[in-house]
Amino acid sequence: MEMLLKIWVLRIISFVSIVPLFLHAHTSSKDYLKIHNDARAEVGVEPLKWDSELERYAHKFVKQHVADCRKALTDESFSGKYGQNIAYSSASTTGIGGVNLWVSQKKNYNYNSNSCFDGSMTCFTYVEIVWETITSVACDEINCHDYGGTLVTCLYYPIRDFSKRPFIIH
């Protein structure tokens, strides 16, 4: 009887120890909206709304790249249709980690020249978040099968109007 009890305890411990491997703390739409809208509030831009159609496309995008997340970084499926930010981390993270990365690029943006300080593209994902004419967003994330880690994408609508500045400094 004691041996049977030990076997059951071992099974329970084994099950409990592997359960976290199958659970993914998926970022909620409220959390995605909060971080986007906090960044927009800093520059005086109206908050974004969550769009369920964009959410379906974001989900489809991450799902099609689950086997090779790195390929997502060069995928231009939504080029011309929606704005898109993509982040891949080889470490397991959440969608908020990806959005925080994009928001942190604020320091690289030069409002006066409407470009990145170093002349590269190191601020474009931040600009996508705060562009004044964008009204809707949806994001999704997935744990990658290839090299591990996490793939995050956010889609934005409508596409940026490049004839305007991303926001007006108040």
Buried (B, 14 or more C-beta within 10 A) or exposed (E): EEEEEEEEEEEEEEEEEEEEEEEEEEBEBEBBBBBBBEBBEEBEBEEBEBBEEBBEBBBEBBEBBBEEBBEBEEBEEBEEEBBBBBBBBEEEBBBBBBBBBBBEBBEBBEEEEEBBEEEEEBBBBBBBBBBBBBBBBBBBBBBBEEEEBBBBBBBBBEBBEEEEBBBEEE
